[in-house]
Structure formats: C-alpha cells, structure tokens
Amino acid sequence: MSRTHKFPFSIAYADTDAGGIVYHGRYIEIAERARMHWLRGVVFPDGDLGFVVRELSVRYLQPLRLGDDFVVESVITEIGAASMDIEQKFVKGDDVCAIMNIKIAYLGNNMRPKRIPESILDALAS
C-alpha cells in the first residue's frame, strides 16, 4: 500500500496532566499533526476540501510521560475509492504506547465524498 511515515515528537509540559502523564486527548492532536506532516506539500486539485476524519479509535497500551521522545508511525492499511484507513502507532524505543485507527474520507469542494485523486495517492506512497 504505502510506506510508513515517521513523525518524531517530544512530550512537553503542556501535553501532560498534573501527574506528568500525557492527557488522552493530546494523542489525537499529535496524530493529526503527524498526518498533516505526511501531507505537507500535497496540493488538492479543483479546490477540493481534502481529507476529513470519519471514524477514530484509540488503544492506550502504556502511558507517555513528560520528556519522552517517541515516533508516530503512520501507515495506510486500506484504500477505498473515496476513503482510506490509517493506523498510527506511538512508539517509544521498542514499546508501542498507543495505537490509533482512523478512517478518513476525501471530500470535494461541494462537501461530498469524491474519489481520491491518483496524484494524492502517489504523493502518500512516495
């Protein structure tokens, strides 16, 4: 399907709760940042809106903490005509701390689902 995109990240104080553990909602924000980095430079044709999150689930396996350095590994697991499934793993060393599964839909400028352009699929694969 595609290669794994890797996005390094370091946990700052603002990412944590009073106990120094990453707040659960921050995982979603960090994953979004990783996906936006993956799409950097991709131009959506014809004024298309692009991708929007349709479904999202997270499995928290072990906590990330203040000062932790880790990588978000993103890979496309399934491609449909107008949507794709992405798995994003939060990996610290050899440990997987969380796994997020996302279904994103591609929307045209009329806010309706539209076939994902080949140019975008090619950009994600390279």
Salt bridges, closest charged atoms under 4 A:
ASP15 OD1 - ARG26 NH2 2.31
GLU29 OE1 - ARG26 NH1 2.24
GLU32 OE1 - ARG35 NH2 2.32
ASP46 OD2 - LYS114 NZ 3.98
ASP48 OD1 - LYS114 NZ 2.98
ASP68 OD2 - LYS92 NZ 3.40
ASP85 OD1 - LYS103 NZ 2.79
GLU87 OE1 - LYS89 NZ 3.88
